[in-house]
Amino acid sequence: MAVRIGQGFDVHAFTEGDHVMLAGVRIAHDRALKAHSDGDVALHALTDALLGALALGDIGHYFPDSDPRWRGADSSRLLATVLEEVHAAGWRVGNVDLTLICQAPKVAPHVAAMREHLAGLLHCPLDAVSVKATTTERLGFTGRGEGIAAQAVALLQRD
């Protein structure tokens, strides 16, 4: 069976607000993520991983921040659009592994909801979706609470 692997990374700084979106889940927080879309770093990294697996470019190519259509866009919609391209090319998601990097908000209470949301978006079983979080022990911009980063890896299999 043919497989492809892609990796993605995204980062957004904090700004004024009352929640963040992470892996499609709204999490109450004393700040929001500054972005052209909803700023969901998890979905942006995952979208880039899918694009990378098929050498289709990056999220900025598909959804440029200069295009007003994507202002405030739900990143689940962006991921779904790219997933259509993946399926049209004859591939399906085998599994994904996502790491969120932040001091706050606490991610652990939301991991189950994130995994369920992602499994639904990706049309794959729950046990094919990994979501975990880590801190940087207060080092760097994430450690200082200036923003959130995310890394993602996706395995695609021939459909």
Buried (B, 14 or more C-beta within 10 A) or exposed (E): EEEBEBBBBBBBEBEEEEBBBBBBBBBEBEBBBEBBBBBBBBBBBBBBBBBBBBEBEEBEEBBEEEEEEBEEBBBBBBBBEBBEBBEEBEBBBBBBBBBBBBBBBEBEEBBEBBBBBBBEBBEBEEEBBBBEBEBBEEEEBBBEEBBBBBBBBBBBEEE
